[in-house]
Amino acid sequence: MYKVYILKCSDDTLYTWITTDLEKRLKQHNWEILGWAKYTLARKPVELVYFEDAKNRSQASKREYEIKKMTRLKKIEKIEREILSSDYWWKNRELEISKLFAWNCDNNLDILNIWAWASSEHVKNVICSKVNKIIQIDRVNLPWIDKVADATNLPFETKSFDIVLFLRVLHHIEDFNKALEEAYRVTKEWWTILLSEPHPKFVYLQDFIWLWKHPKKVVSRNDIIEFWKNNNLKVNELGRLFFFYYGFQLTKI
């Protein structure tokens, strides 16, 4: 069975090729074993962001040609639509949560997960041993949600939680500064707001291809920097967690 695959390189370019052994080929691209490609050699590390099956080499080569003819925008649209409906997306959500929480080895945490629509089970799976209490809130009344609440007007007392988690959420909130202020209010001293946010250009791309709809002004790294400076927070930037998503740990001091 052949596979047609797309890699995201360290310089953000996309590389398309075919193979019969995807795991081995990915190691070669990252120079872990012999057999690397000239293009990716100077652009490692690379990350697999898309693949599809082909019955034979002829079919794979034809599909490879079609994908290579696509514009970068069309390739990213294809990758996004595939990722959002794949196991790859869900598995990496748990890896993303692990990276956000990796710094903290304390147990008995009280956690508030804001807009927990798709992440509630992942949070429980990854950090259940550290949790004393986890409150999952969302704007919509869903079976796994503990409370329907607005992120900009949290119905909790000041200094109620050790951790407030925004997992791929803040860019959906129009008044993101108010949401951050509310998170700051309900976080205990010396504890942390955890953020996972996509690059704004990636958000605008989703809007452009009608994949999703976001506020006109979405939160950026500069907005988060301004917030932590204004509130004298200790910050730890985690860099890229997954795909175009980046992590921040903001601690009250």
Helices and strands as residue ranges (DSSP letters): E 2-8, E 14-19, H 22-29, H 38-41, E 47-54, H 57-69, H 72-84, H 87-101, E 109-114, H 120-127, G 128-130, E 131-138, E 147-148, E 161-167, G 170-172, H 176-186, E 187-198, H 200-208, H 221-230, E 234-242, E 245-251
